[in-house]
Amino acid sequence: MTVPRRGLLIGGAAALGLGAAGLLGWWRMGSTGAMAQMAARQRQALPSAASARDLIRYATLAANGHNTQPWLFRSDARGIDILPDFNRRTPVVDPDDHHLFASLGCAAENLALAAGARGQAGEIGFDPEDGGKVRVDLGTAQGGDAALFDAIPLRQSTRSDYDGSAVSAADLSQLAMAATVPGVDLVLISERAQIDRLRDLVIAGNTAQIADPACAPAMPMSARRPVEAIMG
């Protein structure tokens, strides 16, 4: 079967506000209700007897560079390959495909966690031949971090407007605790002047990107596609 398709945290006095209505409209794809229904289908609980298609569905919930979902999946009797979809490259912002391949790694981690939670724990490997691919060999054992598996369907991005309310001290503390792992640096920004400066930089960056004709073709790809469209 072939399937076609942490850190800086803003908190404290106010939430980060981005962009004008036109910018927001560009990124919103479809109605809120339709998006919610699609998201609910994709995030349904993983069956106890998970098939390859079920595992791939959980893999596609992974974080991915620029929300392009630059992956293809191919399954066989022993495991699942995750291949790069170079049709979904973003050469202006990712000229060496670093973000693209990091996205494949995120999908592989999700897939491995899902497989381990359903008694199919195996090994992840990388094959550099023919453009490169990630291979997840499935086994017959239970394994993996249960807390990370449980978090998979909860992770999300949103294009909704921020309400402008402050992030609570308890939430900021929880975020700080979550970042105390090797390789993660955390910067909490709570001063109004710093928030405003960062907001202006983000808006300027997004404005420049949208104005670049070379970026425009990739932008419609950012809407998460329904499972039916990628697992035909």
N, C-alpha and C positions, 0 to 999 in steps of 0.2 A: 504494500500500500504506500503510495506517495501522497503526502499532504502539502498543498501549496501554502502557505503561510499559517556612600550615603553620605565630610559632609557639612552642609550648611543648612542651619535651621533658623527660621525667623520667628521671634516670639516677643513677649513682653507687652509694651504699651499698646501696640496695635498690630493688626495683620497687614501683610504686604498687599497693596492694591496695584493691579496691573492693567494698563492699556485702556483704550477707548472702546466704544461699542462696536466699531468697525473691526477692530482687531479681534474682539471676542467672537464676533459673528463669523469671521474667517475660519476659526478653529472649531466652532461647534458644528457637528455633523449630525443632522437628524434631530428629532424631537426628544425632549427629556424622557418622556414616557417610553418611547421606542428604545432609547439607549438603556434605560433601566431594565426593561424586559430582556434585552439581549445580554446584559451583564449578569442578570439573575440566572439565565440559562447556562452561561459559561461557568458560573461559580457554584453550580449545584454540587452537593457532596459527592465525593468519589465513591463509586460502588465498592463493596467489599471484595467482589471478584472483578477487579478492574481490568478492562481490555486495553490493548495498545492505544486505541482511540481515546479512551478515558484518560490514560496517562499523558497522552499528547495534549489533551484539553487543559490539563493542569500545567503542563509545560508552557503553553501559550499565555498563561496568566503572569508570566515572568516580566520583570522590568526589562526594558529594551531601549537602546539608544534612539532618541528623538521620536519614540513611539512608532517606529517604522515596521516593527515585527519582521525583521529581515531573515526569516528562517523557512526552511522546508523540512519536512519529516518523512522518513522512509522506515517502515518496520518490516521485520522478518521474524522467523521462529525464535531467534536467540536474543533479539534486542531491537533498539531503535537508533537510527542515524539522524543527526540534526545537521543539516547542510546550510551553507550561506545562500541566501537569495540575493544575488548581485543586482537583480532588477530593482532592489529596494535600497541600494546604496545612497548615501548622502555625501557626495564628494566635496561639496563646499565646506561643510563642517566636519567631515570625517574622511579626509583625503586618503589615509592609509588603511581604512576599514577597521581601525582599532575598536571603535564603538560597535561596529557590526559584529565582530567576533566576540566581544565581551557580552553582547546580547545572547549569542549562542550559548555561552557559558551559564548565563542566568537561566535560560530555558533548560539546560542540562541539569542544573542544580534542582530546579523544581521537579523535573521528571524523576530524578534519583530519589528525592524525598517522597514523592508520591508512590513510586515503586516500592520503596522500603516500608512504607506504611501499610502496604497491601501484600506483604509477603513475597515481594519480587526484588529485594535488594540486590544490587549488582555493582559493577565497576564502570567508571567514566574514563574514557580515553580520547586522545586526539590523533587524527590521521591527517598529516599535511598534504597528502597527495591529491591531485586533481582539484585544487582550490581549497582544500581543507574541509574536514567535517569532524563533528563530535560524535563519538560512539558511546551509547549507554547499553552495556550488556546486562540483561536481566537475569536474576537468579531465583532462588526459592526460599530465601531467608527474610525474616523481619529485620528492620534496621532503620537508622536515621534518627534525626532529632524531631520528636513529636511536636514540640512547640513551633518549630519552623514549618513543619507540614501544615499545622493548623492555621498558620498565618497566611498561607498561599491565597486562599479565596478572599481574604480580608484586605490584601494590598490593592491599592487603586490610585489612579490619578483622577483629577476632577477639573472640568472646565467651568464649574459654577462660580458665581460671584462670591467673594469673601464678604462676611457680614461686618467686618471692621472691629469686632470685639477682641479684647486682649486674650492671649493664651494664658491659661491659669498656671500658677507656680507649680502645682502638682503635675500638670501635663509636661511642663518644661523639665522638671526633675526626672520624670519617667523617660523622656527622650534622652536626657543626658546619661542615664543609667544604661539605656539600650546601646549607646555609642561607646561604652567602655569595653571595647574589644580590640585586639591587635590590628593595626593598619588603618584605624578610623580616627580622624581628627574632627573634633566638634567645635563649631563657632556659633555661639548664641548671640544674636543681635537684638537688643531690647531698647536702645536709645532711639528716640524719634528721629534725630538728625541722621543717624546711621541707616535707619530703615528707609528714610526718604532718599538718601543718596543711592542706596542699593536699588530701590524702586526705579529711580531715574535711569540707572545703568541698564537694568533689565529691559525697560521699555525701549531705550535707545537700541539695544541689541536686537530685540525682536523686530523693531521697525526696520532696521537695516537688513535683517534677514528676509523679511517679507518683501522688501523693495528689490531684492536681488533676483532677477529672472532665473538665475541658475538654481535657486532654492525652491521656487514656486512649484515645480512639478512634483516634488516630494511631499508637500504639505498635505494634500488630500489623503495620503497613506496613513496619517496619524490616527484616524478613527479606528478603534479596535473592531476587527471584523467578526461577524458571527461565526460560530463554530461550523455551521453548515457550509459556509463559504470556503473554509480552509481544510475541511476533512472530507471532501467529497469522495 
